[in-house]
Amino acid sequence: MDQHIRKVYIPMTETAFYILLCLRKPNHGYGIVQTVEKMTGGEIKLAPGTMYGSLSKMEKDKVIKFLYEEEKRKIYQITELGNEVLQLELRRIERLYKNSREVI
């Protein structure tokens, strides 16, 4: 993993985190929006501009890939690089949680 990817994605924005998390299975932008809203009990609502801008950037960075188009919706999936980035972020979050539990 090159330094650019590390610098851009670690730590990760909530938007990028949820996109990568949701794209472990093929999905489209609106599907991600719905999944995140349901997953967070409505606390996080990804705006279309944010979502589609992030998908475009993440595809250029090769952390997700375009698979095919279905009914005018682009279907994406996480790449091996994207999974590496997601695992790094999950370990970072786990460390933060563990440290906070030790203090509390």
Rosetta silent file (secondary structure, phi, psi, omega in degrees, C-alpha in Angstrom):
SEQUENCE: MDQHIRKVYIPMTETAFYILLCLRKPNHGYGIVQTVEKMTGGEIKLAPGTMYGSLSKMEKDKVIKFLYEEEKRKIYQITELGNEVLQLELRRIERLYKNSREVI
SCORE:     score description
SCORE:     0.000 S_00000001
   1 L     0.000  127.431 -177.034    0.000    0.000    0.000 S_00000001
   2 L   -81.920  167.084 -175.613    1.527    3.300   -1.016 S_00000001
   3 H   -63.075  -35.017  179.593    1.822    6.394    1.158 S_00000001
   4 H   -58.442  -47.817 -178.489   -0.836    8.306   -0.773 S_00000001
   5 H   -63.427  -45.162  178.295   -3.495    5.721    0.101 S_00000001
   6 H   -58.790  -45.638 -177.400   -2.389    5.601    3.746 S_00000001
   7 H   -65.117  -39.697 -176.164   -2.406    9.390    4.014 S_00000001
   8 H   -77.155  -35.875 -170.627   -5.831    9.772    2.385 S_00000001
   9 H  -107.264  -10.599 -179.903   -7.639    6.895    4.101 S_00000001
  10 L  -123.324  115.683   -5.340   -6.091    6.493    7.569 S_00000001
  11 L   -69.624  159.439 -172.790   -7.796    7.811    9.620 S_00000001
  12 L  -101.158  146.593  172.745  -10.873    7.373    7.485 S_00000001
  13 L   -70.984  158.315  176.494  -13.932    9.571    7.172 S_00000001
  14 H   -59.999  -38.602  179.561  -17.233    8.034    8.250 S_00000001
  15 H   -59.620  -51.429 -179.541  -18.400    8.203    4.646 S_00000001
  16 H   -61.887  -41.252  179.870  -15.399    6.237    3.347 S_00000001
  17 H   -58.881  -50.789 -177.411  -15.675    3.753    6.217 S_00000001
  18 H   -68.523  -34.555  176.728  -19.321    2.978    5.553 S_00000001
  19 H   -61.553  -51.074 -179.435  -18.823    2.800    1.786 S_00000001
  20 H   -62.436  -41.491  179.347  -16.037    0.221    2.151 S_00000001
  21 H   -60.353  -44.836 -178.555  -17.981   -1.673    4.796 S_00000001
  22 H   -72.177  -26.020 -176.081  -21.071   -1.825    2.562 S_00000001
  23 L   -89.947   15.466  170.635  -19.134   -2.791   -0.557 S_00000001
  24 L   -65.777  -21.292  170.537  -17.915   -6.080    0.844 S_00000001
  25 L  -120.369  145.389  179.377  -20.879   -7.245   -1.261 S_00000001
  26 L   -54.099  138.170 -178.844  -21.640   -5.635   -4.646 S_00000001
  27 E  -159.805  167.903  176.811  -23.906   -2.611   -4.275 S_00000001
  28 L  -114.853  168.930 -175.037  -24.804    0.735   -5.853 S_00000001
  29 H   -53.746  -49.101 -178.744  -24.743    4.229   -4.365 S_00000001
  30 H   -65.687  -35.616  176.546  -28.400    4.392   -3.368 S_00000001
  31 H   -62.125  -38.729  177.457  -28.157    0.896   -1.869 S_00000001
  32 H   -64.703  -45.915  179.074  -25.235    2.074    0.265 S_00000001
  33 H   -55.416  -47.255 -179.250  -27.222    5.127    1.426 S_00000001
  34 H   -64.912  -43.584 -178.655  -30.120    2.887    2.466 S_00000001
  35 H   -63.404  -44.188 -179.486  -27.876    0.333    4.183 S_00000001
  36 H   -64.638  -42.986  179.387  -25.989    2.978    6.176 S_00000001
  37 H   -61.129  -43.973  179.216  -29.196    4.677    7.272 S_00000001
  38 H   -67.245  -44.594 -178.200  -30.627    1.345    8.427 S_00000001
  39 H   -60.625  -34.540 -175.685  -27.336    0.228   10.036 S_00000001
  40 L  -101.598   11.289 -179.177  -27.058    3.451   12.060 S_00000001
  41 L    60.692   31.812  178.536  -30.718    3.762   12.989 S_00000001
  42 L    83.357   -0.049 -179.222  -31.003    6.889   10.858 S_00000001
  43 L   -70.633  -30.556  179.119  -28.155    8.705   12.626 S_00000001
  44 L  -119.504  121.984  177.488  -26.042    8.853    9.468 S_00000001
  45 L  -123.108  109.935 -178.846  -27.613    9.892    6.187 S_00000001
  46 L   -78.245  124.951  179.294  -25.173   10.088    3.304 S_00000001
  47 L   -75.580  146.521 -178.117  -26.022   12.896    0.905 S_00000001
  48 H   -54.913  -43.080 -179.876  -26.033   12.019   -2.814 S_00000001
  49 H   -61.812  -43.467  178.191  -23.289   14.540   -3.680 S_00000001
  50 H   -64.627  -46.010 -177.723  -21.027   13.209   -0.954 S_00000001
  51 H   -60.370  -53.314 -173.703  -21.773    9.601   -1.879 S_00000001
  52 H   -73.130  -31.128  173.638  -21.174    9.876   -5.609 S_00000001
  53 H   -65.574  -41.719  178.735  -18.114   12.104   -5.200 S_00000001
  54 H   -66.091  -43.379  178.945  -16.645    9.576   -2.767 S_00000001
  55 H   -59.655  -43.103  179.814  -17.405    6.621   -5.052 S_00000001
  56 H   -62.716  -47.415  179.961  -15.660    8.360   -7.946 S_00000001
  57 H   -63.725  -43.302 -177.821  -12.587    9.225   -5.863 S_00000001
  58 H   -67.559  -33.035  176.340  -12.412    5.763   -4.309 S_00000001
  59 H   -67.834  -42.286  177.364  -12.632    4.126   -7.729 S_00000001
  60 H   -62.045  -35.991  179.157   -9.738    6.296   -8.967 S_00000001
  61 L   -80.233   -3.020  177.259   -7.744    5.294   -5.878 S_00000001
  62 L    65.353   27.425  173.849   -8.538    1.633   -6.657 S_00000001
  63 L   -92.603  -16.129  169.595  -10.041    0.869   -3.243 S_00000001
  64 E  -134.439  162.859  176.687  -13.321    0.005   -4.976 S_00000001
  65 E  -135.657  148.237  174.313  -14.050   -1.154   -8.508 S_00000001
  66 E   -75.838  130.459  178.760  -16.935   -0.788  -10.919 S_00000001
  67 E  -100.057  -53.288 -178.152  -18.428   -4.195  -11.696 S_00000001
  68 E  -169.305  172.036  177.515  -21.357   -3.559  -14.036 S_00000001
  69 E  -109.510  136.799 -178.709  -24.409   -1.392  -14.629 S_00000001
  70 E  -135.021  115.737 -179.222  -27.880   -2.575  -13.643 S_00000001
  71 L    50.517   49.082  179.157  -30.967   -0.512  -14.460 S_00000001
  72 L    66.012   14.711  177.033  -28.833    2.650  -14.830 S_00000001
  73 E  -113.090  130.885  177.766  -27.163    2.024  -11.449 S_00000001
  74 E   -81.698  128.683  179.864  -23.436    1.404  -11.233 S_00000001
  75 E  -100.246  128.302 -178.368  -22.593   -1.596   -9.095 S_00000001
  76 E  -119.862  163.118  173.118  -19.304   -1.427   -7.157 S_00000001
  77 E  -147.711  152.164  177.643  -17.342   -3.748   -4.902 S_00000001
  78 E   -65.313  145.843  176.477  -14.391   -3.333   -2.542 S_00000001
  79 L   -97.413  176.400  176.280  -10.986   -4.325   -3.970 S_00000001
  80 H   -60.812  -42.579  176.960   -8.173   -6.177   -2.245 S_00000001
  81 H   -61.653  -43.896  178.790   -6.490   -2.802   -1.583 S_00000001
  82 H   -61.021  -38.297  178.227   -9.761   -1.435   -0.209 S_00000001
  83 H   -66.874  -39.017  175.793  -10.064   -4.410    2.105 S_00000001
  84 H   -59.671  -45.838 -179.968   -6.498   -3.819    3.385 S_00000001
  85 H   -62.482  -44.048  179.524   -7.391   -0.181    4.088 S_00000001
  86 H   -62.846  -41.329  179.413  -10.632   -1.199    5.822 S_00000001
  87 H   -65.149  -39.333  175.657   -8.795   -3.724    8.011 S_00000001
  88 H   -60.642  -43.777 -179.226   -6.238   -1.064    9.037 S_00000001
  89 H   -67.272  -40.204  177.538   -9.057    1.283    9.981 S_00000001
  90 H   -61.596  -40.888  176.870  -10.892   -1.424   11.922 S_00000001
  91 H   -64.532  -38.535  178.404   -7.718   -2.147   13.912 S_00000001
  92 H   -63.840  -44.274  179.951   -7.318    1.598   14.588 S_00000001
  93 H   -65.302  -42.187  178.072  -10.917    1.843   15.820 S_00000001
  94 H   -60.916  -40.795  177.963  -10.505   -1.262   17.991 S_00000001
  95 H   -63.600  -43.281  177.936   -7.363    0.247   19.543 S_00000001
  96 H   -60.060  -45.235 -179.872   -9.215    3.493   20.268 S_00000001
  97 H   -63.046  -47.218  179.945  -12.057    1.576   21.871 S_00000001
  98 H   -59.098  -45.937  179.846   -9.696   -0.591   23.952 S_00000001
  99 H   -63.169  -40.016  179.654   -7.758    2.443   25.150 S_00000001
 100 H   -66.409  -36.473  178.945  -10.935    4.290   26.075 S_00000001
 101 H   -66.668  -34.417  178.992  -12.195    1.293   28.071 S_00000001
 102 H   -67.962  -33.217 -178.891   -8.910    1.186   30.008 S_00000001
 103 H   -78.539  -38.077 -177.274   -9.276    4.842   30.982 S_00000001
 104 L   -78.766    0.000    0.000  -12.958    4.624   31.905 S_00000001
